[in-house]
Amino acid sequence: MSPPKGYNVKQKAGHFGLMIGGVEPLIETWDQGEYREAHAMVLRSCLAALAVLSALGAARAATEECPAQSTEGDVIIAALQAAPNCDRAMKIFRACEYGASPDVQFGAIVEQKCEADFLPRVGAAQKKAYAGQLKRCDAKYANESGTMYRSFTAFCRAEVSQRYSQKALKAASPKAR
């Protein structure tokens, strides 16, 4: 029996032909680090997935519970409309999100709340910049199908509105002057 290519021609005592072709290549590749790298890569992937899942769990635990009396859309809409300001409306939106198309309606209410803080006081250039950022949100998931992506778009738009509101309120506060 001839040895596999690349191996010594002389067989050692106690080795069988099956062993040469079966185990020794595995041992040799282990020594070369291929198995170690493969196992390390799988381990890193598993640890990364675990880290992401635990981060999502922690983020979910850190958010408040939906303050609406139920998870029905009309009740959530009433809670959003009753919110005293933009930031509170955004917190309610995050806490009561569906992760689907009803979030579009919830997000529109948050946008209106937030726009009331800045839209009447900004100039044409800022309005144009704001509209451009909203369009970017719309375009970001435009080619994706599924109601989850409509929710992502609604959140993007609401977050843009919230940022503009926060900037306007900060600029209008006495400390900013």
Protein Blocks (a to p, Z undefined) as FASTA:
>chain_A
ZZdehiafbdcehiafklmmmmmmmmmmmmnommmmmmmmmmmmmmmmmmmmmmmmmmmm
mpccdfbfblcfklmmmmmmmpmbfklmmmmmmmmpgoiaklmmmmmmmmmmmmmmmmmm
pcfklmmmmmmmmmmmmmmmmmpgcjklmmmmmmmmmmmmmmmmmmmmmmmpmklZZ
